[in-house]
């Protein structure tokens, strides 16, 4: 039902209202009572079909089979337990909740609804031995009318089928119908399970190149018994747009209704920071389409706009909605449960995806314009915070997103092989100014197009789009991850039946996923992308299956090359927008100690958890090009591999990201860089910048510098033998006075710069200042050559350092003059303060050297999450202080030097 709002109270002439009408409506609001919701969150039991576990009692939700047995079974993420505990995924499991219900007390309630907000995944649900229904989609909310089934004593059963066997059964059925969809199984190195694309389940749960196969099963979200008269308010979407004088909120209130007849409803809308009157909407509602739609305008002068991180404030306005819904014309009865509520916060912003003819005359741009400002999108790709969906906590999610903000990111891509994240995730992104590129949950596979599968997908997209769309952080939806590329590039041997796979691709994504997304489309958000990577709007002429979805002149690209020199900018493409790129590294040594277990050999465990089809070759190839990696039989090989892999990872990502940022104002007009990946789901070789325990790897420390709002970039162009110095500025307004660049030439053998030059500089607001081109041979003269020297560039305002970068003319392994720095350190300034989650300990680590220490790497040998003020830095002064903050449950009273380990490249050069 689409209606205009009524703004009751004295206001402008176009608004209805006045005393008598207002009095009647206010009186009408008194009737009715609140919808009641009972959370069935405790007193669950769990057992498996083979009876090796019989009625594990007193479980609370969320719950899953791998997390339900602490103390009884080992942690699935330790040692080889991803394989050792696989038997759990091959069994069927049953959750049971026995609960009492006061039937007499609630005898006047008309409707009882049992709602499961997340069942993982294929299950049969029974109440008092009566079948309620079957689930097959972990991303869908399932609701059942239990009005005639509730008793004084109730038994609720959720019997979950092994996802491994369920997937196999569906694959066999498709094969029998000659409609198989590849891939059947992941590569052997994944130690994974087959046919995950048969299920609407977190695709990564059957293994990925960065994660284990942990085929989860359980109740990963809450279960509610909802009691109401006719309907309840389930979701509210607010589509915000702007004209010359006003912001407009196009509001859609989505109701869940058990009634099989039309009913009456009243929406009371409060926006205390925006409106000085309450908005009241009275309307009949069709039970076939229970939605109430209205508009509310707000003068521009009353609104502070929402901006992405680094570009302004993230002002969010609270909105509150109360629904009163009843049957008949006489209004709700006094105690009838007719009132439900929904509160949310919205940000006022415009956001456009600009795809205009590109400056180089080839293809289109691909850039985001927010509130009229073209913004370079910089950030990372987000995978689930835990491989077990029930363990994806608000605390861990908040920490990861705050870490992204600390690194100056303004966009996060929620990757399509995980889950639609929690409400908390998007609320947090709103408050931090992190725009979200939201994939729908389809990744790296072909998918079925049976009627049952498509119906499930449609409901999945509808529910999640309605839930997420009001968030200021949601920038764009994409229907899948890499499936167009997989199809046309024959990743899974689709060429043999290409016409069928093309037709099914278009049926699934154009006819269903994108179709449903457009129903909940926003004027303040671009049209959905069909895939990533894709050619953007240029794909339309190919009906969204392009011959080359990785065309760097259109849309977005994913780029990976593990064998060319990742420190060389010429290795990389010149795209319009890079939405995935990166190389691998290993987590820190202590993370491995925490995870590997007793008696397990580290080298073998690393090999087991390295899922890349080429094993460690991509890592060692990059390391060998620049660092003195010992032989595998040497005792310090594993530590060297860990350390050098993180340095290679950080430097490669730095160079590639800086290249993309520097191309912003060239004819290439690159306007986005989202590296793969932000976080990890276990301790393993991966592309992540933050390890499984929340500790930053070198990449994330360095990202804090190379993604800074103002950064100096020095990129080497091999064909000309020149260094190209660029000054990148993401700030739309910036002081350009008193700026200078300091260029220091260092000798590897001496502390302090050997030679310095400086020149006056300026910045280009929201752009790139192409500052200087330096032929290297002109500076490597006299006592300096490419092996004994390196360059440091600083951008300063007066004496204040703004940004710093380095250039190394030769590989570090071939450098001449690196010697033992005679490094010593002391721990001081020990403090401990209370936080909302425990204690925060702070220490200062004073490091002294007698010669340059190359890429000083610190690691705390403690089972706590910590952050350092910097890591992987070049120490060219005798004394340097690194500050650390450590989160713990109690204050750490005694600090020993054994708690800190420090590595330098020097120790591997001697």
C-alpha positions in Angstrom: 0.0 0.0 0.0 1.6 3.3 -1.1 0.2 6.4 0.7 1.2 9.9 1.6 2.1 10.7 5.1 0.0 12.6 7.6 1.9 14.9 9.8 -0.4 15.5 12.8 0.0 18.8 14.6 0.1 22.4 13.5 2.5 22.9 10.7 2.5 24.0 7.0 -0.8 24.3 5.0 -0.2 21.1 3.1 -0.2 19.0 6.3 -3.3 17.5 7.6 -4.0 17.7 11.3 -5.6 20.1 13.8 -6.9 19.5 17.2 -9.9 17.2 16.9 -8.3 14.9 14.4 -5.1 14.7 16.4 -7.1 13.9 19.6 -8.9 11.1 17.9 -5.7 9.6 16.6 -3.9 9.9 19.9 -6.8 8.2 21.6 -6.6 5.5 19.0 -3.0 4.9 19.8 -3.8 3.9 23.4 -5.6 0.8 22.4 -3.6 -2.4 21.8 -0.7 -3.9 23.6 2.9 -4.8 22.5 3.6 -7.8 20.4 5.3 -10.3 22.7 8.4 -12.2 21.6 9.9 -15.1 23.6 13.4 -16.0 22.7 14.1 -19.7 22.8 17.8 -19.2 23.4 18.6 -21.6 26.2 17.9 -25.2 27.4 18.7 -26.8 24.0 20.1 -30.3 23.8 22.1 -31.9 21.0 22.6 -35.4 19.9 23.8 -37.2 16.7 22.2 -40.0 14.8 24.9 -42.6 15.5 24.4 -41.9 19.2 28.1 -41.3 20.0 26.8 -38.2 21.8 23.5 -38.6 23.6 21.6 -35.4 24.5 24.3 -32.9 25.3 22.3 -30.6 27.6 21.9 -26.9 28.4 23.1 -25.4 25.2 22.5 -21.8 24.3 22.0 -20.2 20.9 23.7 -19.5 18.7 25.1 -23.0 18.4 26.8 -25.3 16.0 28.0 -28.9 16.2 31.7 -27.9 16.1 31.4 -25.4 18.9 29.0 -27.2 21.2 31.6 -29.5 22.8 34.3 -27.4 24.5 36.3 -29.7 26.8 34.8 -32.8 25.2 36.2 -32.4 21.7 39.3 -30.5 20.6 39.1 -27.2 18.8 38.4 -27.9 15.1 40.9 -25.2 14.2 43.8 -26.6 16.0 46.4 -29.0 14.5 44.9 -31.3 11.9 41.4 -31.3 13.5 39.9 -29.9 10.3 40.4 -33.5 9.0 40.3 -35.4 12.3 36.8 -34.1 13.2 35.3 -34.4 9.7 33.2 -37.3 10.9 31.0 -34.8 12.6 29.9 -33.4 9.2 29.1 -36.8 7.9 26.5 -37.4 10.6 23.0 -36.0 11.2 22.4 -34.0 14.3 19.2 -33.1 16.3 18.6 -30.0 18.4 15.7 -30.3 20.9 14.2 -27.7 23.1 11.6 -28.7 25.7 9.7 -25.6 26.9 6.6 -24.8 28.9 4.0 -22.5 27.7 1.1 -21.0 29.6 -1.7 -21.7 27.2 -4.4 -20.3 29.5 -2.5 -17.0 29.9 -2.2 -16.5 26.2 -5.6 -17.8 25.1 -6.8 -14.5 23.7 -3.8 -14.1 21.4 -4.8 -14.7 17.8 -1.4 -15.6 16.2 1.6 -17.5 17.3 4.6 -17.5 15.0 7.8 -19.6 15.4 10.7 -17.9 13.6 14.1 -19.3 13.0 16.5 -16.5 12.0 19.2 -18.9 10.8 19.3 -22.6 10.4 22.5 -24.2 9.0 21.3 -25.6 6.7 19.3 -28.7 5.5 16.8 -29.5 8.3 13.4 -30.7 9.3 11.6 -28.9 12.1 8.9 -30.4 14.3 6.8 -29.1 17.1 5.2 -31.6 19.3 6.0 -34.2 16.7 4.1 -32.3 14.0 6.1 -31.3 10.9 6.4 -27.5 10.6 8.6 -27.5 7.5 12.0 -28.1 6.0 14.8 -25.7 5.6 17.6 -25.6 2.9 19.0 -22.1 3.0 21.1 -20.8 5.9 20.6 -17.2 4.7 16.8 -17.3 5.0 14.5 -16.6 7.9 11.9 -19.3 8.3 8.6 -18.7 10.1 5.9 -21.1 10.9 2.3 -20.7 12.2 2.1 -22.7 15.4 -1.2 -21.3 16.7 -2.9 -24.7 16.8 0.2 -26.7 17.9 1.3 -25.0 21.2 0.7 -27.0 24.4 1.5 -26.6 28.0 4.5 -28.8 27.6 6.3 -28.5 24.2 9.0 -30.3 22.4 10.7 -28.5 19.5 13.0 -30.6 17.3 15.4 -29.5 14.6 16.9 -32.4 12.8 19.8 -31.3 10.7 21.0 -33.5 7.8 24.7 -33.8 7.0 25.4 -31.0 4.5 28.0 -33.3 2.8 25.5 -36.0 2.0 22.7 -33.5 1.2 25.0 -31.8 -1.3 26.0 -35.2 -2.8 22.3 -36.3 -3.1 21.4 -33.1 -5.0 24.4 -33.4 -7.3 23.5 -36.9 -8.2 19.9 -35.8 -8.9 21.1 -33.1 -11.3 23.6 -35.5 -12.9 20.8 -38.0 -13.5 18.8 -35.2 -15.2 21.9 -34.3 -17.3 22.0 -30.9 -15.7 25.2 -31.1 -13.6 26.8 -27.8 -12.5 30.6 -27.7 -11.9 32.9 -27.7 -10.1 32.2 -31.0 -8.4 35.0 -30.9 -5.9 37.6 -28.4 -4.8 41.3 -29.0 -5.5 42.8 -31.9 -3.6 45.1 -29.6 -1.6 42.0 -28.0 0.0 41.3 -31.2 1.9 37.7 -30.2 1.3 34.2 -31.5 0.5 32.3 -31.7 -2.8 29.3 -30.0 -4.3 28.9 -27.0 -2.0 27.3 -25.1 -4.8 24.3 -27.4 -4.4 23.5 -25.8 -1.1 22.5 -22.3 -0.1 25.1 -22.3 2.6 28.4 -20.4 3.3 30.4 -21.6 0.3 33.7 -21.4 2.2 32.5 -24.0 4.7 33.5 -26.8 2.4 37.1 -25.3 2.1 38.7 -22.5 0.2 42.2 -21.6 -0.8 42.5 -19.7 2.5 40.3 -21.7 4.8 39.5 -25.2 6.1 36.6 -27.5 5.3 34.4 -27.2 8.4 31.0 -28.2 7.1 29.0 -26.5 9.9 25.6 -27.4 11.1 23.5 -25.8 13.7 21.2 -22.9 14.8 23.5 -20.1 14.0 21.0 -17.4 14.8 18.2 -16.9 17.3 14.8 -18.7 17.5 11.7 -16.6 18.5 8.2 -17.4 19.5 6.2 -14.3 18.3 2.7 -13.6 19.6 0.6 -11.0 18.0 -2.9 -10.2 16.7 -2.5 -9.7 13.0 1.0 -8.6 11.9 4.4 -7.4 13.2 6.9 -4.9 11.8 9.8 -7.0 10.4 12.0 -4.6 8.3 12.1 -0.9 7.4 13.8 0.4 4.4 14.6 4.1 4.0 15.6 5.2 0.5 17.1 8.7 0.8 17.4 11.1 -2.1 18.0 14.8 -2.5 16.7 17.7 -4.5 17.7 21.4 -4.4 15.8 22.1 -1.2 15.1 18.9 0.6 16.2 15.4 1.5 13.4 12.9 1.0 13.0 9.7 2.9 11.1 7.1 0.9 10.1 4.7 3.6 8.9 1.1 3.2 7.7 -0.7 6.3 7.6 -4.5 5.6 5.2 -6.5 7.7 4.9 -10.2 8.5 1.3 -11.2 8.7 -0.4 -14.5 9.5 -3.8 -13.1 8.8 -5.5 -14.4 5.6 -7.6 -11.3 5.3 -6.9 -7.6 4.8 -6.4 -5.6 8.0 -5.9 -2.1 9.3 -2.7 -0.5 10.4 -1.2 2.6 11.9 2.4 3.6 11.7 3.7 6.1 14.2 7.0 7.5 13.0 9.4 9.5 15.2 12.6 11.2 14.0 13.4 13.4 17.0 16.5 15.1 15.5 14.8 15.8 12.2 11.1 16.5 12.8 9.4 18.4 15.5 6.2 16.5 15.1 5.2 12.8 15.1 4.2 11.4 11.8 1.1 9.1 11.9 0.0 6.9 9.0 -3.4 5.2 8.9 -4.1 2.7 6.1 -5.7 -0.5 5.2 -3.2 -3.3 4.3 -3.5 -6.2 2.0 -2.4 -9.4 3.6 -1.1 -10.5 0.1 1.4 -7.6 0.1 1.8 -6.4 3.6 3.9 -3.2 3.1 3.3 0.4 4.0 5.1 3.0 1.9 5.3 6.7 2.5 7.5 9.7 2.0 8.9 12.3 4.4 10.9 15.4 3.3 13.4 17.2 5.5 14.9 20.6 4.6 18.5 20.4 3.6 19.5 22.9 6.2 18.4 20.6 9.0 20.6 17.7 7.9 24.3 17.0 8.4 25.4 14.7 5.5 27.0 11.3 6.1 30.5 10.9 4.6 32.9 8.0 4.1 35.8 7.7 6.4 38.4 10.4 5.9 36.0 12.8 4.1 33.8 14.1 6.9 31.5 13.1 9.8 29.4 10.0 9.9 26.3 11.6 11.3 23.5 9.1 11.8 19.9 10.0 12.6 17.7 7.7 14.8 14.3 6.8 13.4 11.7 4.9 15.4 8.6 3.2 14.0 5.6 1.7 15.9 3.1 -0.5 14.0 -0.4 -1.0 15.3 -2.2 -3.6 13.3 -5.7 -5.0 13.8 -8.7 -6.7 12.1 -12.0 -5.0 11.7 -13.1 -1.4 11.6 -13.6 -0.7 15.3 -9.9 -0.5 16.2 -7.6 -2.7 18.3 -8.9 -4.2 21.5 -7.4 -2.9 24.7 -5.1 -5.8 25.5 -4.6 -7.2 22.0 -1.0 -7.7 21.0 -1.1 -5.3 18.1 2.0 -3.1 18.5 5.5 -3.8 17.3 8.5 -1.6 16.9 11.6 -1.0 14.9 14.4 1.4 15.4 17.3 2.2 13.1 19.8 4.9 12.2 20.2 6.4 8.8 22.8 8.6 7.1 21.9 11.2 4.5 24.2 10.9 1.5 24.0 10.6 -2.3 26.1 7.9 -4.0 26.6 7.4 -7.7 28.6 5.0 -9.8 30.0 7.1 -12.6 30.6 5.2 -15.8 31.3 7.9 -18.4 33.7 7.8 -21.4 37.2 7.4 -19.9 39.9 10.1 -20.5 42.0 7.7 -22.6 39.2 7.2 -25.0 38.9 3.5 -24.3 35.9 2.3 -22.4 34.3 3.9 -19.4 35.3 5.1 -16.0 34.3 3.2 -12.9 34.2 5.5 -9.9 32.1 6.4 -7.0 30.8 9.9 -6.3 29.5 10.6 -2.8 27.7 13.8 -2.0 28.9 15.2 -5.3 32.6 14.4 -4.6 34.5 11.8 -6.6 36.3 9.6 -4.0 39.1 7.1 -4.5 37.9 3.9 -2.8 40.6 2.2 -0.8 40.2 -0.8 1.4 40.1 -4.5 1.5 38.0 -7.7 1.0 36.2 -9.1 4.0 35.7 -12.8 4.6 33.6 -14.2 7.5 35.2 -13.4 10.9 35.0 -17.1 11.8 34.6 -20.2 9.7 31.9 -21.3 12.2 29.0 -18.9 11.6 27.7 -19.2 15.2 31.1 -17.8 16.4 30.9 -14.6 14.3 30.7 -12.3 17.3 30.0 -8.6 17.5 33.3 -8.1 19.4 35.5 -9.7 16.6 33.5 -8.0 13.9 33.8 -4.6 15.6 37.6 -5.1 16.0 38.1 -5.9 12.4 36.1 -3.0 11.1 37.8 -0.6 13.6 41.2 -1.9 12.3 40.0 -1.1 8.8 39.2 2.4 9.8 42.6 2.8 11.5 44.2 1.9 8.2 42.3 4.8 6.5 40.1 2.4 4.5 36.8 3.8 3.2 35.4 0.7 1.5 35.1 -3.0 2.4 34.0 -5.6 0.0 31.9 -8.4 1.6 32.9 -11.3 -0.5 30.4 -13.7 -2.0 31.5 -17.0 -0.5 30.7 -16.1 3.1 27.5 -14.8 4.7 25.3 -11.8 4.7 26.8 -10.2 7.8 24.9 -9.3 11.0 23.0 -6.2 11.6 25.8 -5.2 14.0 28.3 -5.4 11.1 26.4 -2.9 9.0 25.6 -0.6 11.9 29.3 -0.5 12.8 30.2 0.2 9.2 27.7 3.1 9.2 29.3 4.6 12.3 32.8 4.1 11.0 32.2 5.5 7.5 33.1 2.2 5.8 31.2 1.9 2.5 30.2 -1.7 1.8 30.5 -3.4 -1.6 28.1 -6.2 -0.9 28.3 -9.4 -2.9 25.4 -11.8 -2.9 26.5 -15.2 -1.7 27.5 -16.9 -4.9 31.2 -17.5 -5.6 33.5 -19.3 -8.0 31.0 -21.9 -9.3 28.1 -22.6 -11.6 24.8 -23.1 -9.7 21.5 -25.0 -10.2 18.5 -23.4 -11.7 15.8 -25.8 -10.6 12.5 -24.2 -9.6 13.2 -25.1 -6.0 16.7 -23.6 -6.0 15.5 -20.4 -7.6 12.6 -20.0 -5.2 15.0 -20.3 -2.3 17.4 -17.8 -3.9 14.6 -15.3 -4.5 13.5 -15.4 -0.9 17.1 -15.1 0.3 17.7 -12.0 -1.8 14.4 -10.4 -0.8 15.0 -10.9 2.9 18.5 -9.7 2.9 18.0 -6.8 0.6 15.2 -5.5 2.8 17.3 -5.9 5.9 20.4 -4.2 4.6 19.2 -1.5 2.2 18.6 1.3 4.6 22.3 1.4 5.7 24.3 4.4 4.6 27.3 2.1 4.3 25.8 -0.1 1.5 27.3 1.3 -1.6 26.5 -1.3 -4.2 25.3 -4.9 -4.6 27.0 -7.4 -6.9 25.2 -10.6 -7.8 28.2 -12.9 -7.6 31.9 -13.2 -7.2 33.9 -14.3 -10.4 31.2 -16.5 -11.9 31.1 -14.7 -15.2 34.9 -14.9 -15.5 34.7 -18.6 -14.5 32.1 -19.3 -17.2 33.8 -17.6 -20.1 37.4 -18.5 -19.1 36.4 -22.2 -18.8 37.6 -22.6 -15.2 35.3 -25.6 -14.8 35.2 -27.0 -18.3 32.0 -25.2 -19.2 32.9 -24.8 -22.9 31.6 -28.2 -23.6 28.0 -27.1 -22.9 28.5 -23.3 -23.1 25.1 -22.4 -24.4 23.3 -24.1 -21.5 25.6 -22.6 -18.9 25.1 -19.1 -20.4 21.4 -19.5 -20.3 21.4 -20.8 -16.7 23.8 -18.0 -15.7 21.4 -15.3 -17.1 18.4 -17.1 -15.6 19.9 -17.1 -12.1 21.5 -13.7 -11.9 19.5 -11.5 -14.4 16.2 -13.2 -14.0 16.3 -13.8 -10.3 19.1 -12.2 -8.2 19.3 -8.9 -9.9 15.6 -8.8 -10.5 14.9 -9.1 -6.8 17.6 -6.6 -5.9 16.0 -4.0 -8.3 12.7 -4.4 -6.5 14.4 -3.0 -3.4 16.5 -0.6 -5.5 17.4 2.8 -4.2 17.7 6.2 -6.0 20.6 6.8 -3.7 22.5 3.7 -4.7 23.8 2.4 -8.1 22.1 -0.4 -10.0 23.4 -3.8 -9.0 26.4 -5.3 -10.7 25.9 -8.7 -12.2 29.3 -10.0 -11.3 32.7 -9.0 -10.0 34.9 -8.7 -12.0 32.9 -7.3 -14.8 32.9 -4.7 -17.5 30.3 -2.7 -15.7 27.7 -1.1 -17.9 29.7 -2.1 -21.0 28.6 -5.7 -20.2 25.1 -4.7 -21.2 25.8 -5.0 -24.9 27.0 -8.6 -24.3 23.9 -9.4 -22.2 26.2 -9.5 -19.2 28.5 -12.3 -20.4 31.5 -10.6 -21.9 34.3 -12.2 -23.7 36.8 -10.6 -21.3 35.2 -9.6 -18.0 38.7 -8.5 -16.9 38.9 -5.7 -19.4 41.0 -3.1 -17.6 39.2 -0.3 -19.6 35.8 -1.0 -18.1 34.4 -2.0 -14.7 36.5 -3.7 -12.1 39.3 -6.3 -12.2 40.7 -9.0 -10.0 44.5 -9.4 -10.5 46.9 -12.1 -9.3 50.4 -12.9 -10.6 52.6 -14.9 -8.2 55.7 -15.2 -10.4 56.6 -11.7 -11.7 58.4 -9.4 -9.4 55.7 -8.0 -7.1 57.9 -5.0 -6.2 57.9 -3.8 -9.8 55.0 -1.5 -10.7 55.1 -2.7 -14.3 53.9 -6.1 -13.2 50.4 -4.7 -12.6 47.5 -3.6 -14.9 46.2 -0.1 -15.2 42.5 -0.7 -14.4 39.6 1.6 -13.8 39.0 -0.1 -10.4 40.9 -3.1 -8.7 38.4 -4.9 -6.5 40.8 -7.9 -5.7 44.5 -8.3 -5.7 47.3 -9.6 -3.5 49.8 -12.3 -2.6 50.1 -14.7 0.3 52.1 -14.6 3.6 52.3 -16.7 6.7 51.0 -15.7 10.2 53.5 -15.0 12.9 55.5 -17.7 14.7 53.5 -17.4 17.9 50.2 -17.7 16.2 51.4 -21.1 14.8 52.5 -22.1 18.3 49.0 -21.3 19.7 47.3 -23.3 16.9 49.5 -26.3 16.1 49.2 -28.4 19.3 51.6 -30.6 21.1 53.9 -32.8 19.1 53.0 -31.5 15.7 55.8 -30.6 13.3 55.4 -27.0 12.1 56.7 -27.5 8.5 54.2 -30.3 7.9 51.3 -28.4 9.4 52.2 -25.4 7.2 52.1 -27.7 4.2 48.7 -29.1 5.3 47.2 -25.7 5.7 48.7 -24.3 2.5 45.7 -24.7 0.1 47.2 -22.9 -2.9 47.4 -25.5 -5.7 51.0 -24.6 -6.2 51.8 -25.0 -2.4 54.4 -22.7 -1.1 55.9 -21.9 -4.5 54.1 -18.5 -4.9 55.4 -17.4 -1.5 59.0 -18.6 -1.9 59.2 -17.3 -5.5 58.5 -13.8 -4.2 60.8 -14.1 -1.2 63.7 -15.5 -3.2 63.6 -12.4 -5.5 64.4 -10.0 -2.6 65.5 -11.7 0.6 68.2 -14.2 1.8 65.9 -17.1 2.5 67.9 -20.0 4.2 67.8 -23.5 2.9 64.8 -25.6 4.1 67.0 -27.9 6.2 68.4 -24.9 8.2 67.0 -24.6 11.7 65.8 -21.0 11.2 64.1 -21.7 7.9 60.5 -21.6 9.1 61.0 -18.3 11.0 62.8 -16.8 8.1 60.0 -17.9 5.7 57.3 -16.4 8.1 59.2 -13.1 8.4 60.2 -12.7 4.8 56.7 -13.7 3.5 55.2 -11.0 5.5 57.7 -8.4 4.2 57.1 -9.6 0.6 53.3 -9.5 1.2 53.4 -6.0 2.7 55.8 -4.6 0.0 53.9 -6.1 -2.9 50.5 -4.8 -1.7 52.1 -1.4 -1.0 53.5 -1.1 -4.5 50.4 -2.2 -6.2 48.1 0.0 -4.1 50.3 3.0 -4.5 50.4 2.4 -8.3 46.6 2.5 -8.4 46.4 5.6 -6.2 49.0 7.3 -8.4 47.0 6.6 -11.6 43.9 8.5 -10.3 44.5 11.7 -12.4 46.1 10.0 -15.4 44.2 8.9 -18.5 43.8 5.5 -16.8 41.6 7.2 -14.1 42.0 4.3 -11.6 39.6 5.1 -8.8 39.6 2.1 -6.5 41.9 -0.4 -4.8 40.5 -3.1 -2.5 43.2 -5.7 -1.8 42.5 -9.3 -0.9 42.0 -9.8 2.1 41.4 -8.2 5.4 41.1 -11.1 7.9 41.6 -14.8 8.4 39.5 -17.8 9.6 42.4 -19.9 10.9 46.2 -19.9 11.2 47.4 -20.7 7.7 49.1 -19.2 4.7 46.7 -16.7 3.3 46.4 -13.2 1.8 45.2 -11.6 5.0 46.5 -8.5 6.7 45.1 -9.5 10.1 45.7 -12.9 11.5 43.0 -15.3 13.0 43.7 -14.0 16.6 43.3 -10.4 15.5 47.0 -9.5 15.5 48.1 -7.3 12.6 50.5 -8.8 10.1 53.0 -6.4 8.6 50.6 -5.7 5.7 48.1 -4.0 8.0 50.8 -1.9 9.8 52.1 -0.8 6.4 48.6 -0.2 5.1 48.1 2.4 7.8 50.8 4.4 6.0 50.3 3.6 2.3 46.5 4.2 2.6 46.9 7.4 4.6 44.9 10.5 3.4 48.2 12.1 2.3 51.0 9.9 1.1 54.2 10.3 -0.8 54.7 7.6 -3.5 58.0 6.6 -5.2 57.5 4.1 -8.0 60.3 2.9 -10.2 59.8 2.8 -14.0 62.2 0.2 -15.4 62.1 1.2 -19.0 63.3 4.7 -18.2 65.3 3.9 -15.1 63.5 6.7 -13.3 61.8 7.1 -10.0 58.4 8.8 -10.3 57.5 10.8 -7.2 53.8 11.5 -6.6 52.0 13.2 -3.7 48.6 11.6 -3.2 45.9 13.6 -1.3 42.4 12.3 -0.6 41.4 15.4 1.3 39.1 17.8 -0.6 40.5 20.8 1.3 44.1 20.9 2.4 46.7 23.4 3.4 49.3 23.5 0.7 51.7 25.9 2.4 55.1 25.1 3.9 55.4 21.7 2.2 58.7 20.1 1.2 60.1 16.8 0.1 63.2 15.6 1.7 65.2 13.0 -0.3 67.8 11.1 1.8 70.4 8.7 0.3 71.4 6.1 2.9 74.3 3.6 2.9 73.5 0.2 4.2 76.5 0.3 6.4 75.9 3.6 8.2 73.3 5.1 10.5 71.7 8.4 9.5 71.5 9.7 5.9 74.7 10.0 3.9 73.3 12.7 1.6 70.1 14.8 1.6 68.2 16.9 -0.9 65.0 18.9 -0.6 62.6 20.8 -2.7 59.4 22.8 -2.2 56.2 20.8 -2.8 52.5 21.2 -3.1 49.4 19.1 -2.9 46.4 18.8 -5.2 43.2 18.5 -3.1 41.4 15.3 -3.7 43.9 14.3 -6.3 47.5 13.5 -7.2 50.4 16.0 -7.6 52.9 14.4 -10.0 55.9 15.9 -8.2 59.2 14.9 -9.8 60.9 12.3 -12.1 64.3 11.3 -10.9 66.7 9.4 -13.2 68.4 6.9 -10.7 71.8 7.0 -12.5 72.0 10.8 -11.7 71.8 10.1 -8.0 73.8 6.9 -7.8 77.2 8.4 -8.4 80.5 8.7 -6.5 80.3 6.5 -3.3 76.7 5.4 -4.1 75.7 2.5 -6.2 72.6 0.3 -6.5 73.9 -2.3 -4.1 75.3 -0.2 -1.2 72.6 2.5 -1.1 68.9 3.1 -0.8 66.5 6.1 -0.9 64.2 7.6 1.7 61.6 10.2 0.7 59.7 12.3 3.3 56.9 14.7 2.8 57.0 17.4 5.5 55.2 20.5 6.6 57.9 22.6 8.2 59.5 20.1 10.5 56.5 17.8 10.9 56.6 14.5 9.1 53.5 13.8 7.0 54.5 10.7 5.0 57.6 8.6 4.3 58.5 5.9 1.7 61.6 4.1 0.6 63.0 2.8 -2.7 65.6 0.0 -2.8 67.6 0.0 -6.1 68.6 -3.7 -5.7 67.2 -6.7 -4.0 67.8 -6.7 -0.2 69.6 -10.1 -0.6 72.2 -8.5 -2.8 72.7 -5.4 -0.7 76.3 -4.6 0.3 77.1 -3.3 3.8 74.4 -4.8 5.9 76.0 -5.9 9.2 75.0 -6.9 12.7 73.2 -3.9 14.2 74.0 -5.1 17.7 70.3 -4.6 18.6 69.3 -4.3 22.2 65.9 -3.4 23.7 64.3 -2.6 27.1 60.7 -2.6 28.2 59.4 0.4 30.1 56.3 2.7 30.8 54.2 -0.2 31.9 50.6 0.8 32.6 47.2 -1.0 32.8 43.7 0.5 32.6 40.2 -0.8 32.6 38.2 -1.1 29.4 34.6 -2.3 28.7 35.9 -5.7 27.7 38.8 -6.2 30.2 42.2 -4.6 30.6 44.4 -2.6 28.3 48.1 -2.9 29.1 50.6 -0.5 27.5 54.4 -0.7 27.3 57.2 1.1 25.5 59.9 -0.9 23.8 63.1 1.1 23.4 65.3 -0.4 20.7 69.0 0.6 20.3 71.3 -0.2 17.4 74.8 0.6 16.3 74.2 0.1 12.6 71.1 0.2 10.4 68.5 -2.5 11.3 66.6 -3.5 8.2 62.8 -4.0 8.5 62.7 -4.4 12.3 59.9 -6.9 13.1 58.4 -7.3 16.6 56.2 -10.1 17.8 54.8 -10.5 21.3 55.0 -14.1 22.6 51.7 -13.9 24.4 48.2 -15.3 23.8 46.7 -11.8 23.7 45.6 -9.5 21.0 47.9 -6.5 20.7 48.8 -3.5 18.5 52.2 -1.8 17.9 52.8 1.8 17.0 54.7 0.5 14.0 56.2 -2.7 12.7 58.6 -3.8 9.9 60.3 -0.4 10.0 63.7 0.8 9.0 65.8 1.8 12.0 68.5 4.3 10.9 68.9 6.1 14.2 70.6 4.8 17.3 67.5 4.8 19.5 63.9 4.1 18.5 60.8 3.6 20.7 57.9 1.3 19.7 54.7 1.5 21.8 52.4 -1.5 22.3 48.9 -2.0 23.7 47.8 -5.4 24.8 44.3 -6.6 25.6 43.9 -9.0 28.4 41.4 -10.2 31.1 43.7 -9.0 33.9 46.7 -6.7 34.2 50.0 -8.1 33.2 52.2 -7.3 36.2 55.5 -8.8 35.1 57.1 -8.2 31.8 60.1 -10.1 30.6 62.2 -9.7 27.6 61.2 -13.2 26.6 57.7 -11.8 26.0 59.1 -9.9 23.0 61.0 -11.3 20.0 62.6 -9.0 17.4 63.9 -10.0 14.0 65.8 -8.0 11.4 66.9 -8.9 7.9 70.5 -8.4 9.1 70.5 -11.6 11.1 69.9 -13.6 7.9 72.7 -11.8 6.0 75.5 -12.6 8.3 
